[in-house]
Amino acid sequence: PPLRSNEHASGLPGLSEADQHKVDEGNIHLRCSCSILGTCRRMGLPATLEHPESSRAFLMPCLKQFVDYSDALSVVIHFGMFGTPWRKATRLVGVNISFSRLEHYVCRHEVRGVCARTQKPHVRLTGRALGSKSQFLTMVAQPYPRKFCCELARCFSNAMSARTTMY
């Protein structure tokens, strides 16, 4: 069952004990992540946080407050532009880093549901993987595409190089 809603981003009221535990754990992890981002921001270190673009994490007070900082950056990318068959809109929030390398990895096709890179329909992340009785497509789509990892690593490398030349 759903654990959160837009109105109750920190967890729906009346959850079972097990579901409430999952929600509480997720909330603690997000607050910890925001705290780490804040520390990196103050220390001048590059840091990022990634979630699906539609994640309710972006409705949580600690992340909303962080995104409102004038020096916090945000970019939405689509994993399909990195070579996956699914679009998977993903949002990165960061500090002390430039996302300019990533800004063009957005699927801007005139036909909804069709990939700008391959001109083929995006694979919808619903149901189970072909030939699998137990693995959901959302689980198959969890790993980051290698090309995305390389581009993000370059963003960090550039940020650290810029930081070193400043000192």
C-alpha positions as semicolon CSV with decimal commas, in nm:
position;residue;x (nm);y (nm);z (nm)
1;P;0,000;0,000;0,000
2;P;0,106;0,362;-0,039
3;L;0,320;0,490;0,249
4;R;0,318;0,860;0,158
5;S;0,111;1,113;-0,032
6;N;0,174;1,470;-0,147
7;E;-0,022;1,590;0,156
8;H;0,160;1,350;0,390
9;A;0,512;1,337;0,245
10;S;0,658;1,228;0,579
11;G;0,417;0,933;0,599
12;L;0,046;0,859;0,586
13;P;-0,141;0,845;0,915
14;G;-0,255;0,503;1,037
15;L;0,021;0,291;0,883
16;S;0,089;-0,058;1,013
17;E;0,379;-0,088;1,256
18;A;0,602;-0,242;0,986
19;D;0,515;0,028;0,730
20;Q;0,560;0,304;0,988
21;H;0,906;0,164;1,061
22;K;0,995;0,181;0,687
23;V;0,872;0,542;0,668
24;D;1,058;0,644;0,985
25;E;1,378;0,485;0,855
26;G;1,344;0,662;0,518
27;N;1,282;0,996;0,692
28;I;1,594;0,950;0,906
29;H;1,802;0,868;0,598
30;L;1,676;1,177;0,416
31;R;1,745;1,406;0,713
32;C;2,094;1,256;0,741
33;S;2,152;1,311;0,366
34;C;2,037;1,673;0,396
35;S;2,269;1,720;0,692
36;I;2,563;1,583;0,491
37;L;2,473;1,811;0,199
38;G;2,462;2,107;0,437
39;T;2,801;2,020;0,584
40;C;2,953;1,988;0,235
41;R;2,793;2,319;0,139
42;R;2,953;2,495;0,435
43;M;3,293;2,329;0,374
44;G;3,295;2,408;0,002
45;L;3,291;2,041;-0,097
46;P;3,093;1,912;-0,395
47;A;2,799;1,689;-0,301
48;T;2,484;1,562;-0,470
49;L;2,163;1,384;-0,380
50;E;1,964;1,189;-0,638
51;H;1,600;1,077;-0,641
52;P;1,340;1,007;-0,908
53;E;1,204;1,339;-1,032
54;S;0,859;1,258;-0,891
55;S;0,991;1,153;-0,549
56;R;0,804;1,290;-0,251
57;A;1,144;1,344;-0,088
58;F;1,140;1,683;-0,262
59;L;0,828;1,771;-0,058
60;M;1,001;1,700;0,274
61;P;1,090;2,012;0,477
62;C;1,464;1,940;0,506
63;L;1,510;1,894;0,131
64;K;1,273;2,177;0,036
65;Q;1,474;2,409;0,261
66;F;1,799;2,288;0,110
67;V;1,680;2,335;-0,250
68;D;1,582;2,693;-0,160
69;Y;1,943;2,789;-0,083
70;S;2,066;3,030;-0,350
71;D;2,379;2,821;-0,413
72;A;2,202;2,485;-0,438
73;L;2,174;2,352;-0,792
74;S;1,921;2,114;-0,941
75;V;1,903;1,929;-1,271
76;V;1,661;1,676;-1,416
77;I;1,802;1,412;-1,648
78;H;1,657;1,109;-1,823
79;F;1,841;0,778;-1,804
80;G;1,720;0,687;-2,153
81;M;1,959;0,948;-2,289
82;F;2,243;0,751;-2,127
83;G;2,149;0,433;-2,312
84;T;1,873;0,266;-2,110
85;P;1,549;0,161;-2,281
86;W;1,344;0,348;-2,018
87;R;1,315;0,724;-1,978
88;K;1,338;0,734;-1,594
89;A;1,336;1,103;-1,505
90;T;1,587;1,162;-1,226
91;R;1,661;1,478;-1,031
92;L;1,997;1,568;-0,882
93;V;2,038;1,838;-0,621
94;G;2,389;1,955;-0,542
95;V;2,624;2,210;-0,399
96;N;2,969;2,327;-0,505
97;I;2,935;2,139;-0,832
98;S;2,830;2,223;-1,187
99;F;2,574;2,004;-1,363
100;S;2,641;2,166;-1,702
101;R;2,775;1,833;-1,838
102;L;2,440;1,670;-1,760
103;E;2,195;1,934;-1,880
104;H;2,161;1,800;-2,233
105;Y;2,072;1,445;-2,118
106;V;1,702;1,523;-2,134
107;C;1,463;1,342;-2,364
108;R;1,292;1,617;-2,563
109;H;1,100;1,428;-2,826
110;E;0,788;1,578;-2,982
111;V;0,605;1,245;-2,958
112;R;0,519;1,151;-2,599
113;G;0,661;0,815;-2,496
114;V;0,916;0,802;-2,779
115;C;1,288;0,831;-2,706
116;A;1,470;1,122;-2,870
117;R;1,790;0,913;-2,878
118;T;1,657;0,591;-3,040
119;Q;1,326;0,708;-3,191
120;K;1,168;0,399;-3,027
121;P;0,904;0,388;-2,753
122;H;1,039;0,402;-2,399
123;V;1,005;0,083;-2,197
124;R;0,746;0,150;-1,925
125;L;0,866;0,057;-1,578
126;T;0,560;-0,139;-1,477
127;G;0,518;-0,510;-1,416
128;R;0,785;-0,776;-1,414
129;A;1,092;-0,821;-1,631
130;L;1,055;-1,049;-1,933
131;G;1,115;-1,410;-1,839
132;S;1,105;-1,330;-1,469
133;K;0,830;-1,429;-1,231
134;S;0,964;-1,227;-0,942
135;Q;1,183;-0,936;-1,058
136;F;0,997;-0,610;-1,113
137;L;1,115;-0,378;-1,393
138;T;1,162;-0,101;-1,138
139;M;1,429;-0,320;-0,973
140;V;1,595;-0,388;-1,309
141;A;1,608;-0,009;-1,367
142;Q;1,769;0,071;-1,030
143;P;2,139;0,059;-1,126
144;Y;2,282;0,378;-1,269
145;P;2,379;0,367;-1,637
146;R;2,758;0,352;-1,673
147;K;2,764;0,662;-1,896
148;F;2,578;0,859;-1,629
149;C;2,832;0,749;-1,366
150;C;3,118;0,863;-1,588
151;E;2,958;1,203;-1,654
152;L;2,878;1,257;-1,286
153;A;3,234;1,155;-1,192
154;R;3,359;1,421;-1,437
155;C;3,135;1,678;-1,268
156;F;3,297;1,591;-0,934
157;S;3,645;1,588;-1,084
158;N;3,589;1,931;-1,239
159;A;3,452;2,064;-0,910
160;M;3,753;1,936;-0,716
161;S;3,993;2,076;-0,977
162;A;3,826;2,415;-0,953
163;R;3,843;2,397;-0,574
164;T;4,216;2,314;-0,578
165;T;4,298;2,607;-0,806
166;M;4,114;2,839;-0,568
167;Y;4,349;2,749;-0,280
